[in-house]
């Protein structure tokens, strides 16, 4: 089948979804599908063009035999919410332009940007007579409404209308967790047979514990005997990562406990300002894929934080990275969130209440006092990843879903996915 993947991020951008899209494209191509990727120009996370690209209306390239088409769009380093929104919308239209430049697809798989990306790819699918599969990794507009980012009633109503159109018009909807599936089915009225849970995955051959877990530390001048508490990944609005500054302040008098932030995001600058004067916090930019496993392996504990109530609409992929390199997890999240359930099921760490610095500090004390116990929990995390979050598991699930569209019409109706004319 001819498969078109439209995506907000794609290599050389360093983002979990860009890697997933690339591996999915390669996997589907390897089993015989004709795959094309339509995207914009790489600019995540700073808004500056990466990889020496120069913007043209359309740019065609081939990445390891997979055709990639990039469409022109705005880019900006501004942090203004209005400018960022303009960039997102512009990129969605640029990606659509790139998609229209190719052959008619049989299936369109969309990986954002939220709302506008799935909507435009659905319109293309209708025009082409193709099947449509949006991949929902964040529940928009819920996230923006809950965060107070969007308050205008008319905009909220329009966003919810677009959301309903996407859910009704799509043939399948991929979500990353059972919690997300329940929200779509129970709260938003999406037919259960439409929704597929395909968790994000990691290339476990690439992301595994480093042979020398101190190598990255040495390069960064971090003492080998320090107890390293790592926050790695996007430092976003729903992350609640600011709480770690309060935790670090409580540990300021203990010199051998060090808190690291590795990544970028909308609240990083605010956290850096709050952390001024604290010598036990260090900040680093996103690390390249080649040294990602070394960086993650340098930690004694990997931290994941979410604001209260945000586990319903967000599942941080950083947890999977920690688990893949056998680092125990300390999660500050709602106890009924998908992340919390996964950590408990995998027996790979501790879950504490969101936004509670005292509970986080108490958990750290337990982990420091029982290092052997939590190292074993780190190994539990790796075992869990190999069972449920390996690349082969995720790509095979997408392949199986696409094969359902090759079935005769009668069988498709049994699956509840007959076409609406």
C-alpha positions as CSV (number, residue, x, y, z in Angstrom):
1,X,0.0,0.0,0.0
2,X,1.0,3.6,-0.5
3,X,1.5,5.1,3.0
4,X,1.9,8.8,3.6
5,X,3.2,9.9,7.0
6,X,2.7,13.6,7.8
7,X,4.6,14.8,10.9
8,X,5.5,17.8,12.9
9,X,9.0,16.6,13.8
10,X,11.5,14.5,11.8
11,X,15.3,13.9,12.0
12,X,17.7,15.7,12.3
13,X,15.4,17.1,15.1
14,X,16.1,15.6,18.5
15,X,12.7,14.6,19.7
16,X,11.2,11.2,20.7
17,X,8.5,11.5,18.0
18,X,10.9,12.2,15.2
19,X,12.8,9.0,16.0
20,X,9.5,7.0,16.1
21,X,8.3,8.4,12.8
22,X,11.6,7.6,11.1
23,X,11.7,4.0,12.5
24,X,8.0,3.5,11.5
25,X,8.7,4.7,8.0
26,X,11.7,2.4,7.6
27,X,9.8,-0.5,9.1
28,X,6.8,-0.1,6.8
29,X,9.1,0.4,3.8
30,X,11.0,-2.8,4.7
31,X,7.8,-4.9,4.6
32,X,6.9,-3.7,1.1
33,X,4.8,-0.5,1.6
34,X,5.5,2.5,-0.5
35,X,6.2,5.1,2.2
36,X,6.6,8.9,1.8
37,X,7.1,11.3,4.7
38,X,5.8,14.9,4.4
39,X,7.1,17.3,7.0
40,X,8.5,20.8,7.5
41,X,12.0,22.1,7.9
42,X,13.9,21.0,11.1
43,X,13.8,23.7,13.8
44,X,12.9,22.1,17.1
45,X,13.4,23.2,19.8
46,X,14.9,26.6,19.4
47,X,13.2,27.7,16.2
48,X,16.4,27.9,14.2
49,X,17.0,25.8,11.1
50,X,19.1,22.7,11.7
51,X,21.3,20.6,9.5
52,X,22.3,23.3,7.1
53,X,18.9,23.4,5.4
54,X,17.8,26.4,3.4
55,X,14.0,26.9,3.0
56,X,12.4,26.5,-0.4
57,X,8.8,26.1,-1.3
58,X,9.3,22.3,-1.6
59,X,12.4,20.3,-0.9
60,X,12.6,16.6,-2.0
61,X,15.2,14.3,-0.5
62,X,15.7,10.6,0.2
63,X,16.7,9.4,3.6
64,X,18.0,5.9,3.5
65,X,15.7,5.1,0.5
66,X,12.6,6.7,2.1
67,X,11.3,9.7,0.1
68,X,10.9,12.8,2.3
69,X,9.2,16.0,1.1
70,X,9.5,19.2,3.1
71,X,7.2,22.2,2.7
72,X,7.9,25.9,3.4
73,X,6.7,27.4,6.6
74,X,7.5,30.1,9.1
75,X,10.2,29.6,11.7
76,X,11.0,31.8,14.7
77,X,13.0,31.9,17.9
78,X,10.3,33.9,19.6
79,X,8.7,32.5,22.8
80,X,5.5,34.5,22.2
81,X,2.5,32.2,22.3
82,X,1.0,34.0,19.2
83,X,4.2,33.6,17.2
84,X,4.5,30.0,18.2
85,X,0.9,29.3,17.2
86,X,1.6,31.0,13.8
87,X,4.6,28.7,13.3
88,X,2.6,25.6,14.2
89,X,-0.3,26.5,11.8
90,X,2.2,27.5,9.1
91,X,4.1,24.3,9.4
92,X,0.9,22.2,9.2
93,X,0.0,23.9,6.0
94,X,3.6,23.5,4.7
95,X,3.4,19.8,5.5
96,X,0.1,19.6,3.6
97,X,1.7,21.3,0.6
98,X,4.5,18.7,0.7
99,X,2.0,15.9,1.0
100,X,0.0,17.1,-2.0
101,X,3.1,17.1,-4.1
102,X,3.3,13.3,-4.0
103,X,1.3,10.4,-5.3
104,X,-2.2,9.6,-4.1
105,X,-1.8,7.6,-0.8
106,X,-3.9,4.7,0.4
107,X,-3.3,5.5,4.0
108,X,-2.3,8.7,5.8
109,X,-0.8,8.6,9.2
110,X,-0.5,11.9,11.0
111,X,1.9,12.8,13.8
112,X,0.8,16.4,14.6
113,X,1.0,19.3,15.2
114,X,-2.0,19.0,17.5
115,X,-5.5,19.6,16.1
116,X,-4.6,21.4,12.9
117,X,-2.3,18.6,11.7
118,X,-4.8,15.8,12.1
119,X,-7.6,18.0,10.6
120,X,-5.6,18.9,7.5
121,X,-4.5,15.3,7.0
122,X,-8.1,14.1,7.4
123,X,-9.2,16.6,4.7
124,X,-6.5,15.2,2.4
125,X,-7.6,11.6,3.2
126,X,-11.1,12.5,2.2
127,X,-10.0,14.1,-1.0
128,X,-7.8,11.2,-1.9
129,X,-10.2,8.5,-0.7
130,X,-7.5,7.3,1.7
131,X,-7.7,5.8,5.1
132,X,-6.8,8.2,8.0
133,X,-4.9,7.4,11.2
134,X,-4.1,10.3,13.6
135,X,-1.6,9.5,16.3
136,X,-2.6,11.3,19.5
137,X,0.2,11.7,21.9
138,X,-1.3,14.7,23.8
139,X,-5.0,15.3,24.3
140,X,-5.6,18.7,22.7
141,X,-7.4,21.0,23.2
142,X,-7.8,19.6,26.7
143,X,-4.1,20.4,27.6
144,X,-4.3,24.0,26.5
145,X,-7.6,24.6,28.2
146,X,-6.5,23.0,31.5
147,X,-3.3,25.1,31.5
148,X,-5.2,28.3,30.8
149,X,-3.2,28.8,27.6
150,X,-6.5,29.1,25.7
151,X,-9.4,30.9,27.4
152,X,-11.3,32.5,24.6
153,X,-14.7,30.8,24.4
154,X,-15.0,31.0,20.7
155,X,-11.6,29.5,20.1
156,X,-12.3,26.7,22.6
157,X,-15.6,25.8,20.9
158,X,-13.8,25.9,17.5
159,X,-11.0,23.7,18.7
160,X,-13.5,21.1,20.2
161,X,-15.4,21.1,16.9
162,X,-12.2,20.3,15.0
163,X,-11.4,17.6,17.5
164,X,-14.8,16.0,17.0
165,X,-14.5,16.1,13.2
166,X,-11.1,14.4,13.4
167,X,-12.3,11.7,15.7
168,X,-15.5,11.0,13.7
169,X,-13.8,11.1,10.3
170,X,-10.7,8.9,11.1
171,X,-10.6,5.2,10.4
172,X,-8.4,4.4,13.3
173,X,-7.0,6.6,16.2
174,X,-3.7,5.6,17.8
175,X,-3.2,6.6,21.4
176,X,-0.2,5.8,23.6
177,X,-1.9,4.5,26.7
178,X,-4.9,2.8,28.1
179,X,-5.8,5.9,30.0
180,X,-5.9,8.0,26.8
181,X,-8.1,5.3,25.2
182,X,-10.6,5.5,28.1
183,X,-10.8,9.3,27.8
184,X,-11.6,9.0,24.1
185,X,-14.1,6.2,24.5
186,X,-15.8,7.2,27.8
187,X,-15.5,11.0,27.7
188,X,-15.5,11.9,24.0
189,X,-17.7,9.2,22.6
190,X,-15.3,7.7,20.2
191,X,-16.3,4.2,19.1
192,X,-14.2,1.7,21.0
193,X,-13.3,-0.3,17.8
194,X,-11.6,2.8,16.3
195,X,-9.1,3.3,19.0
196,X,-5.7,1.4,19.1
197,X,-3.3,1.6,22.0
198,X,0.3,1.6,20.6
199,X,2.7,2.8,23.2
200,X,5.7,4.9,22.2
201,X,8.8,2.8,21.7
202,X,12.5,3.0,22.0
203,X,15.2,1.3,19.9
204,X,16.5,-0.9,22.7
205,X,19.6,-1.9,20.8
206,X,20.6,1.8,20.7
207,X,19.3,3.0,24.1
208,X,20.8,0.6,26.6
209,X,22.9,1.0,29.7
210,X,26.4,2.3,28.8
211,X,29.3,0.0,29.3
212,X,30.9,2.7,31.3
213,X,28.0,4.6,33.0
214,X,30.5,7.3,34.3
215,X,31.8,8.3,30.9
216,X,29.4,11.1,30.3
217,X,29.9,12.3,33.9
218,X,33.7,12.5,33.4
219,X,33.2,14.6,30.2
220,X,31.0,17.0,32.1
221,X,33.2,17.3,35.1
222,X,30.7,15.5,37.4
223,X,32.3,13.5,40.3
224,X,32.0,9.8,39.9
225,X,30.9,9.4,43.5
226,X,28.1,12.0,43.3
227,X,24.5,10.8,43.6
228,X,23.0,12.2,40.3
229,X,19.3,13.0,40.2
230,X,18.4,13.5,36.5
231,X,15.5,15.3,34.8
232,X,15.9,14.6,31.1
233,X,13.6,15.7,28.3
234,X,11.2,18.4,27.5
235,X,10.7,20.9,30.3
236,X,7.2,21.9,29.3
237,X,4.2,23.7,30.8
238,X,2.5,20.6,32.2
239,X,5.7,19.1,33.5
240,X,5.7,20.8,36.9
241,X,9.5,20.5,36.8
242,X,9.8,23.7,38.9
243,X,9.3,21.6,42.0
244,X,12.7,20.1,41.6
245,X,14.3,23.5,42.4
246,X,12.6,23.4,45.8
247,X,13.8,19.9,46.3
248,X,17.4,20.9,45.3
249,X,17.2,23.8,47.8
250,X,16.4,21.3,50.6
251,X,19.5,19.3,49.6
252,X,21.9,22.3,49.1
253,X,23.9,21.4,52.2
254,X,24.7,17.9,51.0
255,X,27.5,18.3,48.4
256,X,27.5,14.8,47.0
257,X,23.8,15.0,45.7
258,X,23.6,16.7,42.3
259,X,20.5,17.7,40.3
260,X,20.7,17.8,36.5
261,X,18.3,19.2,34.0
262,X,19.0,18.0,30.5
263,X,16.7,19.3,27.8
264,X,14.7,22.3,26.6
265,X,11.2,23.7,27.0
266,X,9.0,26.6,27.7
267,X,9.7,26.8,31.4
268,X,13.5,26.1,31.4
269,X,14.4,29.8,31.6
270,X,12.1,30.3,34.6
271,X,13.6,27.3,36.4
272,X,17.1,28.6,35.7
273,X,16.1,31.9,37.3
274,X,14.7,30.2,40.3
275,X,17.8,28.1,40.7
276,X,20.2,31.0,40.8
277,X,22.7,30.6,43.7
278,X,22.2,26.8,44.0
279,X,25.5,25.1,43.2
280,X,23.8,21.6,43.3
281,X,21.8,22.2,40.1
282,X,23.3,22.0,36.6
283,X,21.6,22.6,33.2
284,X,22.5,21.1,29.8
285,X,20.9,21.3,26.4
286,X,19.4,18.3,24.6
287,X,22.1,15.7,24.0
288,X,22.7,14.2,20.6
289,X,21.3,10.7,19.9
290,X,24.8,9.3,19.8
291,X,25.5,10.1,23.4
292,X,21.9,9.9,24.8
293,X,22.3,6.5,26.3
294,X,25.6,7.6,28.0
295,X,23.9,10.6,29.5
296,X,20.9,8.7,30.8
297,X,23.2,6.0,32.2
298,X,25.0,8.6,34.2
299,X,22.1,9.0,36.6
300,X,21.4,7.2,39.9
301,X,17.7,8.1,39.6
302,X,15.6,9.5,36.8
303,X,12.9,12.0,37.7
304,X,9.6,12.5,36.0
305,X,7.2,15.3,37.2
306,X,3.7,16.3,36.2
307,X,1.4,19.0,37.5
308,X,-1.6,17.7,39.5
309,X,-4.3,16.4,37.2
310,X,-2.0,16.3,34.1
311,X,-1.4,12.6,34.0
312,X,-4.7,12.3,32.2
313,X,-3.5,14.2,29.2
314,X,0.2,13.7,29.1
315,X,2.6,10.7,29.4
316,X,6.3,11.8,29.4
317,X,8.5,9.6,27.2
318,X,11.5,10.4,29.5
319,X,10.3,7.5,31.7
320,X,10.9,5.0,29.0
321,X,14.5,6.3,28.5
322,X,15.3,5.9,32.2
323,X,13.9,2.3,32.1
324,X,15.8,1.4,29.0
325,X,19.1,2.2,30.6
326,X,18.2,0.5,33.9
327,X,17.9,3.7,35.9
328,X,15.2,3.6,38.7
329,X,12.4,6.1,38.3
330,X,11.1,8.7,40.8
331,X,7.7,9.9,39.5
332,X,5.9,12.9,41.0
333,X,2.5,12.3,39.4
334,X,-1.1,11.5,40.1
335,X,-1.3,7.9,41.4
336,X,-3.9,7.0,38.8
337,X,-1.9,8.4,35.9
338,X,-0.7,6.1,33.1
339,X,2.9,6.7,34.0
340,X,2.3,5.9,37.7
341,X,0.5,2.7,36.8
342,X,3.3,1.6,34.4
343,X,6.0,2.3,37.1
344,X,4.1,0.2,39.6
345,X,3.4,-2.6,37.2
346,X,7.1,-2.7,36.1
347,X,8.3,-2.4,39.7
348,X,11.0,0.0,38.6
349,X,10.7,2.9,41.0
350,X,8.7,5.1,43.3
351,X,5.6,7.2,42.7
352,X,4.8,10.2,45.0
353,X,2.2,12.9,45.0
354,X,2.5,15.6,42.3
355,X,4.0,19.0,43.4
356,X,5.1,17.7,46.9
357,X,8.8,18.6,47.5
358,X,8.8,16.9,50.9
359,X,7.6,13.6,49.4
360,X,10.2,13.8,46.6
361,X,12.9,14.4,49.1
362,X,11.8,11.5,51.3
363,X,11.8,9.2,48.3
364,X,15.3,10.3,47.4
365,X,16.5,9.5,51.0
366,X,15.0,6.0,50.6
367,X,16.7,5.5,47.3
368,X,20.1,6.7,48.6
369,X,19.8,4.5,51.7
370,X,18.9,1.4,49.6
371,X,20.9,1.8,46.5
372,X,21.2,-2.0,45.7
373,X,17.4,-2.4,46.0
374,X,16.7,0.4,43.5
375,X,19.5,-0.7,41.1
376,X,17.5,-4.0,40.9
377,X,14.4,-2.0,40.2
378,X,16.2,-0.3,37.3
379,X,16.8,-3.7,35.8
380,X,13.1,-4.4,36.2
381,X,12.4,-1.4,34.1
382,X,14.6,-2.7,31.3
383,X,12.9,-6.0,31.3
384,X,9.5,-4.3,31.1
385,X,10.7,-2.2,28.1
386,X,11.8,-5.3,26.3
387,X,8.3,-6.9,26.7
388,X,6.1,-3.9,25.9
389,X,8.1,-1.0,24.4
390,X,10.5,-2.4,22.0
391,X,10.6,-0.9,18.5
392,X,9.6,-4.2,16.9
393,X,6.5,-4.4,19.0
394,X,5.3,-0.9,18.1
395,X,6.1,-1.0,14.4
396,X,4.4,-4.4,14.1
397,X,1.3,-3.1,15.7
398,X,1.1,-0.3,13.1
399,X,1.7,-2.8,10.3
400,X,-1.1,-5.1,11.6
401,X,-3.5,-2.1,11.7
402,X,-2.7,-1.1,8.1
403,X,-3.2,-4.7,7.0
404,X,-6.8,-4.5,8.3
405,X,-7.5,-2.0,5.5
406,X,-6.5,-4.7,2.9
407,X,-9.3,-7.0,4.1
408,X,-12.5,-7.4,2.0
409,X,-15.3,-4.9,2.6
410,X,-17.4,-7.4,4.5
411,X,-14.6,-8.1,7.0
412,X,-14.0,-4.4,7.4
413,X,-17.6,-3.9,8.4
414,X,-17.2,-6.5,11.1
415,X,-14.4,-4.4,12.5
416,X,-16.6,-1.3,12.4
417,X,-14.4,0.5,9.9
418,X,-16.6,0.7,6.8
419,X,-16.1,3.8,4.8
420,X,-18.6,6.7,5.2
421,X,-19.5,8.2,1.8
